[in-house]
Amino acid sequence: MAWKYPKFDIRSGYVIDMDPINDNFLGVTNEISGTLNEHNFNSEEAGEVPITRSQLDAGAAFRLHTSSARPSNAVTVPINSNWLKIDQIDGWQTFDEDGAVLEFVSRGATVWACASFQLMATYGTTTSLLEAKQKGYGIKVALKLDGTVVHDALLGSGDTETDFYRGAQGRAALKIPSAVAKQGTPYGGGGLSGARLPIVVDAMVDLSPGPHKIELTVMSIRGHNWSGTNIRGPYIAAREIFALEMRR
């Protein structure tokens, strides 16, 4: 056991206060209650390993829950059922598919929740320059925990009331451009915008014991995002979501 020194100096004649007394005992009681460290193991002999991984249960310190899908990200591959279509609606949307939702039973711990995926704003077996750039207000990305958006895991503006939405003639780019040069300016807005974007969102959350649900959620801002000149989109291709319970 490690050396433990009192946090407060308590002497005869001091006013009685339970808080300093409890704080002085806390360091000792925490350690004998299971807060072990290098002082609790004898490793004086050279090369001695006091405890090995094989002596611990698989979930002794960390428990990993994962879900993933690995469709091809190649632009030359036509869109298929393994790509998740982002609907042209203004609001958060989720997907009941592998790699986009994770349900698990937590033992109660701090959890690192993370989702990564490929956002595809191109389409078809061939890709012209006209189709190779995002046209629209952009996409917001976040995580949902038990149906609630985790704003610590939000990419994009959190307040659409303050963003720039002036449309085609107000100086944002044209929705259906007539030349490749006009692709350089997006509509405007507070979302992520690009032809093919690798995206990661994550957050640290404290979960109570019991069942939980973590979802990848996206918003096609104002329902205005296109994959090509006349093609609604975009899509989510390869994707993964995991939750790492950090119990110690």
Backbone as CSV, one residue per row, in Angstrom:
resi,resn,N_x,N_y,N_z,CA_x,CA_y,CA_z,C_x,C_y,C_z
1,MET,0.845,-1.196,0.000,0.000,0.000,0.000,0.878,1.242,0.000
2,ALA,0.468,2.269,-0.737,1.239,3.507,-0.826,1.196,4.284,0.483
3,TRP,2.169,5.186,0.621,2.143,6.109,1.755,1.006,7.094,1.563
4,LYS,0.253,7.314,2.631,-0.845,8.269,2.587,-0.672,9.288,3.708
5,TYR,-0.660,10.555,3.351,-0.508,11.618,4.331,-1.830,12.365,4.498
6,PRO,-2.162,12.777,5.699,-3.419,13.514,5.912,-3.457,14.795,5.098
7,LYS,-4.606,15.087,4.544,-4.778,16.300,3.756,-4.882,17.523,4.649
8,PHE,-5.460,17.350,5.851,-5.632,18.457,6.791,-4.963,18.125,8.113
9,ASP,-4.377,19.139,8.717,-3.739,18.998,10.026,-4.801,19.192,11.108
10,ILE,-5.113,18.123,11.836,-6.145,18.184,12.872,-5.474,18.047,14.234
11,ARG,-5.689,19.038,15.110,-5.045,19.038,16.419,-6.064,19.285,17.514
12,SER,-5.640,18.975,18.699,-6.486,19.187,19.866,-6.821,20.676,20.003
13,GLY,-8.098,20.960,20.245,-8.527,22.342,20.390,-9.153,22.904,19.124
14,TYR,-9.006,22.214,17.983,-9.617,22.688,16.746,-11.133,22.492,16.809
15,VAL,-11.852,23.352,16.081,-13.295,23.191,15.992,-13.611,21.883,15.258
16,ILE,-14.525,21.096,15.793,-14.857,19.804,15.195,-15.594,20.029,13.868
17,ASP,-15.064,19.432,12.807,-15.670,19.520,11.473,-15.474,18.173,10.789
18,MET,-16.549,17.544,10.371,-16.465,16.201,9.800,-15.790,16.178,8.428
19,ASP,-15.876,17.267,7.660,-15.334,17.249,6.301,-13.824,17.027,6.273
20,PRO,-13.029,17.751,7.051,-11.589,17.470,7.038,-11.265,16.053,7.506
21,ILE,-12.015,15.555,8.489,-11.754,14.200,8.970,-12.043,13.182,7.859
22,ASN,-13.177,13.350,7.197,-13.525,12.429,6.114,-12.518,12.499,4.970
23,ASP,-12.070,13.716,4.620,-11.098,13.857,3.531,-9.775,13.191,3.883
24,ASN,-9.394,13.225,5.157,-8.154,12.574,5.570,-8.239,11.057,5.422
25,PHE,-9.407,10.504,5.689,-9.573,9.054,5.597,-9.829,8.592,4.154
26,LEU,-10.247,9.520,3.296,-10.694,9.131,1.964,-9.590,8.451,1.146
27,GLY,-8.367,8.975,1.218,-7.273,8.397,0.459,-7.012,6.952,0.816
28,VAL,-7.124,6.642,2.102,-6.890,5.271,2.565,-8.051,4.366,2.175
29,THR,-9.267,4.832,2.422,-10.427,3.991,2.133,-10.578,3.737,0.630
30,ASN,-10.216,4.714,-0.193,-10.291,4.488,-1.639,-9.364,3.365,-2.075
31,GLU,-8.175,3.341,-1.508,-7.202,2.333,-1.942,-7.585,0.936,-1.459
32,ILE,-8.010,0.816,-0.218,-8.370,-0.514,0.269,-9.707,-0.969,-0.302
33,SER,-10.437,-0.053,-0.952,-11.694,-0.431,-1.589,-11.486,-0.868,-3.041
34,GLY,-10.251,-0.887,-3.513,-9.997,-1.399,-4.852,-9.250,-0.460,-5.763
35,THR,-8.894,0.738,-5.332,-8.127,1.641,-6.176,-6.659,1.263,-6.078
36,LEU,-6.265,0.287,-6.863,-4.917,-0.273,-6.778,-3.982,0.463,-7.721
37,ASN,-2.691,0.478,-7.367,-1.678,1.056,-8.238,-0.372,0.301,-8.048
38,GLU,0.743,0.895,-8.543,2.019,0.190,-8.502,2.503,-0.113,-7.087
39,HIS,1.951,0.600,-6.088,2.390,0.368,-4.714,1.776,-0.896,-4.118
40,ASN,0.795,-1.458,-4.795,0.107,-2.617,-4.249,0.678,-3.943,-4.740
41,PHE,1.655,-3.898,-5.630,2.200,-5.135,-6.189,3.703,-5.190,-5.960
42,ASN,4.176,-6.369,-5.637,5.600,-6.583,-5.389,6.285,-6.915,-6.709
43,SER,7.118,-6.008,-7.178,7.846,-6.248,-8.428,9.321,-5.916,-8.242
44,GLU,9.848,-6.290,-7.082,11.234,-5.955,-6.779,12.207,-6.798,-7.583
45,GLU,11.869,-8.062,-7.871,12.762,-8.918,-8.617,12.842,-8.470,-10.070
46,ALA,14.055,-8.543,-10.631,14.267,-8.093,-12.003,13.452,-8.926,-12.982
47,GLY,12.769,-8.241,-13.866,12.006,-8.933,-14.884,10.673,-9.490,-14.425
48,GLU,10.334,-9.306,-13.168,9.078,-9.862,-12.678,7.905,-9.025,-13.162
49,VAL,6.884,-9.690,-13.683,5.649,-9.033,-14.090,4.592,-9.358,-13.041
50,PRO,4.168,-8.365,-12.256,3.258,-8.655,-11.130,1.910,-9.186,-11.570
51,ILE,1.423,-8.758,-12.730,0.130,-9.223,-13.205,0.136,-9.203,-14.731
52,THR,-0.408,-10.229,-15.349,-0.410,-10.339,-16.801,-1.825,-10.184,-17.337
53,ARG,-1.892,-9.894,-18.643,-3.199,-9.682,-19.264,-4.077,-10.928,-19.179
54,SER,-3.446,-12.091,-19.248,-4.219,-13.327,-19.220,-4.902,-13.573,-17.873
55,GLN,-4.444,-12.871,-16.828,-5.044,-13.021,-15.508,-6.281,-12.141,-15.323
56,LEU,-6.543,-11.272,-16.287,-7.670,-10.358,-16.174,-8.812,-10.805,-17.075
57,ASP,-10.017,-10.555,-16.655,-11.181,-10.797,-17.490,-11.153,-9.868,-18.700
58,ALA,-11.765,-10.302,-19.791,-11.729,-9.518,-21.036,-12.280,-8.109,-20.848
59,GLY,-13.235,-7.921,-19.945,-13.808,-6.597,-19.725,-13.416,-5.989,-18.397
60,ALA,-12.248,-6.328,-17.896,-11.845,-5.862,-16.568,-11.703,-4.342,-16.515
61,ALA,-11.142,-3.741,-17.546,-10.928,-2.288,-17.542,-11.679,-1.592,-18.668
62,PHE,-11.737,-2.215,-19.835,-12.388,-1.611,-21.002,-13.301,-2.636,-21.664
63,ARG,-14.436,-2.162,-22.155,-15.341,-2.998,-22.946,-15.652,-2.251,-24.234
64,LEU,-15.442,-2.921,-25.370,-15.619,-2.287,-26.673,-16.847,-2.860,-27.371
65,HIS,-17.726,-1.970,-27.833,-18.907,-2.344,-28.599,-18.782,-1.685,-29.976
66,THR,-18.955,-2.456,-31.041,-18.750,-1.911,-32.386,-19.843,-2.360,-33.345
67,SER,-20.000,-1.572,-34.408,-20.853,-1.917,-35.536,-20.267,-1.228,-36.760
68,SER,-20.187,-1.934,-37.894,-19.552,-1.352,-39.074,-20.122,-1.940,-40.352
69,ALA,-19.902,-1.233,-41.447,-20.256,-1.698,-42.793,-19.163,-1.230,-43.726
70,ARG,-18.791,-2.073,-44.672,-17.655,-1.790,-45.538,-17.995,-1.833,-47.027
71,PRO,-19.014,-1.101,-47.495,-19.233,-1.011,-48.939,-18.101,-0.232,-49.585
72,SER,-17.928,-0.417,-50.874,-16.841,0.260,-51.577,-17.076,1.764,-51.596
73,ASN,-15.964,2.512,-51.485,-16.027,3.971,-51.581,-15.686,4.475,-52.984
74,ALA,-15.357,3.558,-53.889,-14.921,3.975,-55.221,-16.037,4.707,-55.957
75,VAL,-15.696,5.819,-56.575,-16.691,6.616,-57.287,-17.235,5.848,-58.486
76,THR,-16.438,4.920,-59.032,-16.863,4.184,-60.221,-17.850,3.070,-59.889
77,VAL,-18.109,2.840,-58.609,-19.063,1.802,-58.220,-20.445,2.426,-58.097
78,PRO,-21.454,1.923,-58.801,-22.803,2.497,-58.688,-23.328,2.385,-57.274
79,ILE,-24.180,3.288,-56.898,-24.794,3.274,-55.585,-25.641,2.017,-55.438
80,ASN,-25.539,1.359,-54.308,-26.292,0.141,-54.059,-26.911,0.214,-52.669
81,SER,-27.496,-0.871,-52.228,-28.211,-0.866,-50.958,-27.300,-0.663,-49.762
82,ASN,-25.988,-0.820,-49.948,-25.057,-0.619,-48.833,-24.704,0.844,-48.612
83,TRP,-25.070,1.705,-49.549,-24.895,3.136,-49.347,-26.175,3.693,-48.727
84,LEU,-26.036,4.572,-47.755,-27.186,5.154,-47.068,-27.516,6.502,-47.695
85,LYS,-28.717,6.628,-48.241,-29.112,7.875,-48.886,-29.566,8.885,-47.833
86,ILE,-29.014,10.083,-47.900,-29.421,11.168,-47.016,-30.605,11.864,-47.664
87,ASP,-31.773,11.746,-47.063,-32.991,12.305,-47.641,-32.953,13.828,-47.654
88,GLN,-33.640,14.398,-48.621,-33.679,15.849,-48.767,-34.807,16.434,-47.913
89,ILE,-34.622,16.354,-46.625,-35.556,16.926,-45.654,-34.764,17.792,-44.691
90,ASP,-35.403,18.781,-44.128,-34.731,19.687,-43.183,-34.974,19.181,-41.776
91,GLY,-34.013,18.488,-41.226,-34.144,17.943,-39.883,-33.159,16.806,-39.694
92,TRP,-32.962,16.395,-38.446,-32.041,15.298,-38.158,-32.628,13.979,-38.629
93,GLN,-31.795,13.151,-39.223,-32.215,11.827,-39.657,-31.171,10.794,-39.265
94,THR,-31.648,9.596,-38.946,-30.781,8.488,-38.550,-31.049,7.307,-39.474
95,PHE,-30.234,6.252,-39.303,-30.307,5.104,-40.205,-30.237,3.823,-39.376
96,ASP,-31.203,2.959,-39.581,-31.233,1.686,-38.858,-30.446,0.642,-39.637
97,GLU,-29.140,0.891,-39.777,-28.268,0.029,-40.569,-26.947,-0.173,-39.835
98,ASP,-26.253,-1.276,-40.153,-24.942,-1.545,-39.570,-24.002,-0.369,-39.814
99,GLY,-23.224,-0.043,-38.799,-22.276,1.043,-38.914,-22.839,2.411,-38.624
100,ALA,-24.169,2.514,-38.504,-24.796,3.810,-38.240,-25.576,3.826,-36.937
101,VAL,-25.749,2.678,-36.303,-26.456,2.599,-35.027,-25.816,1.497,-34.193
102,LEU,-25.777,1.707,-32.877,-25.167,0.745,-31.958,-25.999,0.681,-30.696
103,GLU,-26.482,-0.504,-30.371,-27.232,-0.728,-29.141,-26.455,-1.698,-28.261
104,PHE,-26.318,-1.368,-26.979,-25.557,-2.212,-26.069,-26.035,-1.971,-24.646
105,VAL,-25.641,-2.872,-23.765,-25.967,-2.752,-22.342,-24.703,-2.336,-21.603
106,SER,-24.745,-1.164,-21.001,-23.588,-0.626,-20.287,-23.589,-1.083,-18.832
107,ARG,-22.404,-1.268,-18.295,-22.258,-1.574,-16.877,-22.217,-0.305,-16.026
108,GLY,-22.218,0.851,-16.715,-22.140,2.127,-16.006,-20.712,2.610,-15.948
109,ALA,-20.359,3.554,-16.828,-18.974,4.014,-16.896,-18.897,5.239,-17.802
110,THR,-17.716,5.848,-17.816,-17.420,6.869,-18.811,-17.196,6.177,-20.147
111,VAL,-17.847,6.659,-21.187,-17.820,5.985,-22.488,-17.321,6.950,-23.558
112,TRP,-16.388,6.452,-24.367,-15.951,7.188,-25.557,-16.805,6.696,-26.724
113,ALA,-17.695,7.543,-27.210,-18.559,7.213,-28.340,-17.994,7.879,-29.590
114,CYS,-17.898,7.112,-30.675,-17.257,7.638,-31.885,-17.899,7.025,-33.122
115,ALA,-18.073,7.829,-34.142,-18.554,7.352,-35.435,-17.676,7.946,-36.531
116,SER,-17.327,7.145,-37.513,-16.555,7.619,-38.661,-17.187,7.070,-39.931
117,PHE,-17.173,7.867,-40.996,-17.807,7.431,-42.232,-17.315,8.261,-43.410
118,GLN,-17.689,7.811,-44.618,-17.337,8.520,-45.845,-18.598,9.152,-46.415
119,LEU,-18.597,10.480,-46.520,-19.718,11.206,-47.110,-19.464,11.355,-48.606
120,MET,-20.378,10.807,-49.409,-20.192,10.786,-50.861,-21.181,11.737,-51.524
121,ALA,-20.668,12.750,-52.212,-21.520,13.690,-52.936,-21.260,13.580,-54.431
122,THR,-20.838,12.384,-54.867,-20.698,12.097,-56.289,-21.493,10.846,-56.584
123,TYR,-21.777,10.605,-57.860,-22.715,9.543,-58.200,-22.388,8.974,-59.567
124,GLY,-22.598,7.648,-59.728,-22.572,7.034,-61.041,-21.284,6.315,-61.371
125,THR,-21.269,5.663,-62.510,-20.104,4.898,-62.946,-19.007,5.805,-63.487
126,THR,-19.353,7.012,-63.885,-18.367,8.001,-64.301,-18.668,9.307,-63.596
127,THR,-17.638,10.109,-63.407,-17.794,11.367,-62.674,-17.209,12.510,-63.487
128,SER,-18.036,13.407,-63.922,-17.545,14.583,-64.626,-17.137,15.634,-63.601
129,LEU,-16.438,16.659,-64.075,-16.050,17.745,-63.178,-17.275,18.448,-62.614
130,LEU,-18.362,18.443,-63.390,-19.571,19.108,-62.936,-20.179,18.411,-61.722
131,GLU,-19.973,17.078,-61.621,-20.540,16.322,-60.528,-19.596,16.198,-59.344
132,ALA,-18.369,16.640,-59.486,-17.334,16.329,-58.513,-17.294,17.253,-57.312
133,LYS,-18.193,18.242,-57.246,-18.197,19.136,-56.099,-19.594,19.262,-55.524
134,GLN,-19.631,19.471,-54.217,-20.911,19.569,-53.522,-21.634,20.858,-53.879
135,LYS,-22.948,20.755,-54.093,-23.777,21.932,-54.335,-24.909,21.907,-53.314
136,GLY,-24.981,22.894,-52.485,-26.032,22.915,-51.483,-25.611,23.672,-50.249
137,TYR,-26.439,23.617,-49.227,-26.153,24.317,-47.973,-25.246,23.512,-47.060
138,GLY,-24.958,22.270,-47.402,-24.062,21.470,-46.592,-24.797,20.507,-45.665
139,ILE,-24.011,19.705,-44.960,-24.521,18.644,-44.089,-24.012,18.867,-42.666
140,LYS,-24.895,18.765,-41.700,-24.489,18.715,-40.292,-24.369,17.259,-39.875
141,VAL,-23.424,16.988,-38.993,-23.187,15.624,-38.526,-23.062,15.638,-37.015
142,ALA,-23.643,14.649,-36.348,-23.549,14.558,-34.890,-23.808,13.116,-34.457
143,LEU,-23.748,12.904,-33.153,-24.151,11.639,-32.548,-25.438,11.857,-31.763
144,LYS,-26.254,10.818,-31.714,-27.419,10.812,-30.845,-27.223,9.763,-29.765
145,LEU,-27.541,10.135,-28.537,-27.492,9.200,-27.420,-28.897,9.045,-26.869
146,ASP,-29.442,7.861,-26.999,-30.798,7.561,-26.518,-31.809,8.585,-27.042
147,GLY,-31.660,8.949,-28.312,-32.619,9.829,-28.964,-32.338,11.309,-28.860
148,THR,-31.267,11.699,-28.141,-30.934,13.114,-27.955,-29.618,13.444,-28.644
149,VAL,-29.586,14.529,-29.406,-28.371,14.940,-30.097,-27.312,15.358,-29.083
150,VAL,-26.107,14.805,-29.217,-24.975,15.171,-28.356,-24.242,16.317,-29.041
151,HIS,-24.414,17.529,-28.535,-23.855,18.701,-29.221,-22.339,18.787,-29.084
152,ASP,-21.756,18.037,-28.149,-20.295,17.963,-28.089,-19.739,17.205,-29.287
153,ALA,-20.593,16.454,-29.978,-20.174,15.668,-31.145,-20.815,16.221,-32.407
154,LEU,-20.930,17.537,-32.515,-21.590,18.183,-33.648,-20.568,18.856,-34.559
155,LEU,-20.646,18.544,-35.840,-19.863,19.247,-36.857,-20.823,20.052,-37.721
156,GLY,-20.499,21.313,-37.906,-21.397,22.223,-38.606,-21.970,23.221,-37.622
157,SER,-22.637,24.212,-38.126,-23.196,25.237,-37.259,-24.293,24.663,-36.386
158,GLY,-24.342,25.121,-35.158,-25.385,24.673,-34.254,-26.617,25.552,-34.280
159,ASP,-26.602,26.612,-35.081,-27.725,27.548,-35.092,-27.977,28.017,-36.513
160,THR,-28.945,27.427,-37.182,-29.221,27.798,-38.568,-29.798,29.204,-38.695
161,GLU,-30.244,29.792,-37.590,-30.796,31.154,-37.661,-29.728,32.194,-37.972
162,THR,-28.472,31.871,-37.735,-27.398,32.842,-37.945,-26.617,32.601,-39.228
163,ASP,-26.971,31.574,-39.988,-26.197,31.227,-41.178,-26.683,31.971,-42.418
164,PHE,-25.852,31.944,-43.449,-26.114,32.685,-44.682,-26.882,31.800,-45.671
165,TYR,-28.121,32.157,-45.953,-28.939,31.428,-46.926,-29.589,32.441,-47.874
166,ARG,-28.877,32.866,-48.883,-29.440,33.861,-49.781,-29.720,33.303,-51.166
167,GLY,-29.517,31.997,-51.324,-29.903,31.391,-52.580,-29.015,31.749,-53.750
168,ALA,-29.440,31.324,-54.928,-28.601,31.432,-56.120,-28.281,32.873,-56.492
169,GLN,-29.283,33.738,-56.577,-29.038,35.093,-57.050,-28.579,36.031,-55.946
170,GLY,-28.657,35.607,-54.697,-28.197,36.429,-53.594,-26.701,36.358,-53.376
171,ARG,-25.994,35.583,-54.193,-24.557,35.461,-54.312,-24.036,34.081,-53.867
172,ALA,-24.877,33.231,-53.329,-24.425,31.861,-53.201,-24.482,31.232,-54.586
173,ALA,-23.853,30.071,-54.753,-23.715,29.503,-56.094,-25.052,29.030,-56.656
174,LEU,-25.069,28.767,-57.938,-26.266,28.290,-58.609,-26.568,26.847,-58.222
175,LYS,-27.840,26.515,-58.087,-28.222,25.144,-57.751,-27.929,24.211,-58.913
176,ILE,-28.211,24.656,-60.146,-27.900,23.876,-61.337,-26.926,24.709,-62.173
177,PRO,-25.624,24.583,-61.933,-24.637,25.434,-62.598,-24.536,25.100,-64.074
178,SER,-24.182,26.103,-64.849,-24.057,25.936,-66.292,-22.614,25.772,-66.733
179,ALA,-21.684,25.941,-65.802,-20.270,25.806,-66.147,-19.512,25.281,-64.943
180,VAL,-18.411,24.602,-65.244,-17.597,24.033,-64.173,-17.085,25.119,-63.238
181,ALA,-16.757,26.291,-63.778,-16.198,27.370,-62.964,-17.155,27.827,-61.881
182,LYS,-18.452,27.619,-62.082,-19.436,28.068,-61.100,-19.607,27.085,-59.941
183,GLN,-18.819,26.008,-59.957,-18.908,25.030,-58.876,-18.118,25.462,-57.641
184,GLY,-17.244,26.460,-57.782,-16.347,26.820,-56.699,-17.016,27.456,-55.503
185,THR,-18.207,28.011,-55.667,-18.906,28.685,-54.582,-20.112,27.870,-54.149
186,PRO,-20.188,27.434,-52.894,-21.356,26.675,-52.440,-22.546,27.596,-52.222
187,TYR,-23.679,27.035,-51.890,-24.857,27.840,-51.585,-24.578,28.828,-50.465
188,GLY,-23.806,28.419,-49.491,-23.693,29.116,-48.213,-24.387,28.262,-47.170
189,GLY,-24.186,28.591,-45.906,-24.803,27.775,-44.864,-23.771,27.299,-43.877
190,GLY,-24.209,26.528,-42.896,-23.315,26.161,-41.808,-22.918,24.714,-41.762
191,GLY,-22.968,23.998,-42.916,-22.674,22.573,-42.907,-21.366,22.225,-43.580
192,LEU,-21.046,20.913,-43.561,-19.879,20.389,-44.256,-20.211,20.292,-45.741
193,SER,-19.254,20.651,-46.586,-19.522,20.681,-48.019,-18.318,20.148,-48.773
194,GLY,-18.548,19.150,-49.614,-17.466,18.581,-50.399,-17.939,17.389,-51.196
195,ALA,-17.119,16.938,-52.149,-17.510,15.824,-53.004,-17.378,14.492,-52.283
196,ARG,-16.259,14.292,-51.617,-16.010,13.041,-50.888,-15.275,13.407,-49.597
197,LEU,-15.940,13.271,-48.469,-15.381,13.723,-47.201,-15.279,12.570,-46.205
198,PRO,-14.083,12.326,-45.633,-13.975,11.424,-44.487,-14.294,12.205,-43.216
199,ILE,-15.201,11.700,-42.406,-15.702,12.456,-41.256,-15.643,11.590,-39.997
200,VAL,-15.251,12.217,-38.878,-15.248,11.551,-37.574,-15.908,12.481,-36.562
201,VAL,-16.835,11.949,-35.791,-17.444,12.689,-34.686,-17.345,11.816,-33.434
202,ASP,-17.060,12.444,-32.293,-16.956,11.660,-31.065,-17.266,12.530,-29.855
203,ALA,-17.458,11.877,-28.720,-17.759,12.577,-27.470,-17.502,11.623,-26.308
204,MET,-17.208,12.218,-25.150,-17.086,11.465,-23.900,-18.379,11.668,-23.119
205,VAL,-19.029,10.564,-22.767,-20.298,10.638,-22.047,-20.268,9.687,-20.862
206,ASP,-20.974,10.046,-19.816,-21.117,9.189,-18.639,-22.462,8.476,-18.725
207,LEU,-22.419,7.149,-18.779,-23.630,6.363,-18.940,-23.990,5.645,-17.644
208,SER,-25.264,5.565,-17.391,-25.756,4.781,-16.259,-25.838,3.313,-16.676
209,PRO,-25.840,2.380,-15.723,-25.991,0.967,-16.074,-27.315,0.726,-16.785
210,GLY,-27.278,-0.121,-17.816,-28.502,-0.440,-18.536,-28.336,-0.311,-20.035
211,PRO,-29.411,-0.513,-20.802,-29.349,-0.445,-22.269,-29.235,0.985,-22.774
212,HIS,-28.442,1.171,-23.827,-28.267,2.484,-24.439,-28.188,2.330,-25.952
213,LYS,-28.456,3.429,-26.639,-28.446,3.432,-28.102,-27.691,4.664,-28.594
214,ILE,-26.660,4.432,-29.392,-25.876,5.511,-29.986,-26.082,5.457,-31.496
215,GLU,-26.394,6.613,-32.092,-26.695,6.671,-33.515,-25.889,7.775,-34.192
216,LEU,-25.500,7.519,-35.422,-24.987,8.571,-36.291,-26.182,9.326,-36.846
217,THR,-26.174,10.646,-36.732,-27.293,11.437,-37.240,-26.768,12.569,-38.110
218,VAL,-27.476,12.868,-39.185,-27.067,13.919,-40.120,-28.261,14.805,-40.433
219,MET,-27.958,16.013,-40.878,-28.992,16.948,-41.313,-28.579,17.540,-42.659
220,SER,-29.415,17.335,-43.675,-29.235,18.008,-44.955,-29.907,19.369,-44.829
221,ILE,-29.100,20.404,-44.617,-29.635,21.707,-44.223,-30.646,22.222,-45.248
222,ARG,-31.850,22.467,-44.763,-32.970,22.941,-45.575,-33.292,22.014,-46.745
223,GLY,-32.835,20.777,-46.674,-33.129,19.817,-47.728,-32.496,20.154,-49.057
224,HIS,-31.411,20.938,-49.056,-30.803,21.382,-50.303,-29.365,20.888,-50.382
225,ASN,-29.184,19.692,-50.911,-27.855,19.170,-51.216,-27.981,18.242,-52.416
226,TRP,-27.007,18.351,-53.313,-27.057,17.611,-54.570,-25.777,16.823,-54.767
227,SER,-25.901,15.677,-55.462,-24.729,14.893,-55.826,-24.213,15.281,-57.203
228,GLY,-25.107,15.594,-58.108,-24.736,15.997,-59.451,-25.651,17.105,-59.908
229,THR,-25.589,17.443,-61.163,-26.352,18.557,-61.686,-27.847,18.393,-61.437
230,ASN,-28.368,17.198,-61.661,-29.791,16.948,-61.455,-30.028,15.730,-60.561
231,ILE,-29.103,15.426,-59.699,-29.178,14.208,-58.896,-29.222,14.575,-57.419
232,ARG,-30.285,14.170,-56.753,-30.392,14.427,-55.325,-29.440,13.516,-54.557
233,GLY,-28.911,13.993,-53.463,-27.993,13.230,-52.632,-27.667,14.061,-51.418
234,PRO,-26.583,13.813,-50.771,-25.571,12.794,-51.058,-25.821,11.488,-50.281
235,TYR,-24.751,10.722,-50.071,-24.871,9.396,-49.496,-23.769,9.146,-48.467
236,ILE,-23.966,8.115,-47.645,-22.947,7.639,-46.713,-22.495,6.271,-47.185
237,ALA,-21.193,6.103,-47.370,-20.658,4.834,-47.847,-20.107,4.032,-46.658
238,ALA,-18.806,3.748,-46.651,-18.209,2.986,-45.542,-18.411,3.720,-44.228
239,ARG,-18.666,2.965,-43.164,-18.998,3.606,-41.886,-18.724,2.654,-40.717
240,GLU,-18.482,3.263,-39.553,-18.248,2.494,-38.326,-18.675,3.330,-37.134
241,ILE,-19.209,2.670,-36.132,-19.566,3.342,-34.885,-19.151,2.439,-33.742
242,PHE,-18.564,3.028,-32.689,-18.158,2.212,-31.546,-18.372,2.973,-30.246
243,ALA,-18.445,2.208,-29.165,-18.528,2.762,-27.813,-17.530,2.007,-26.951
244,LEU,-16.611,2.740,-26.337,-15.582,2.135,-25.498,-15.872,2.492,-24.044
245,GLU,-16.275,1.503,-23.257,-16.522,1.722,-21.837,-15.190,1.695,-21.091
246,MET,-14.855,2.801,-20.433,-13.587,2.923,-19.702,-13.902,2.845,-18.214
247,ARG,-13.834,1.648,-17.679,-14.324,1.374,-16.334,-13.273,1.624,-15.265
248,ARG,-12.033,1.859,-15.630,-10.997,2.167,-14.638,-10.163,3.354,-15.112
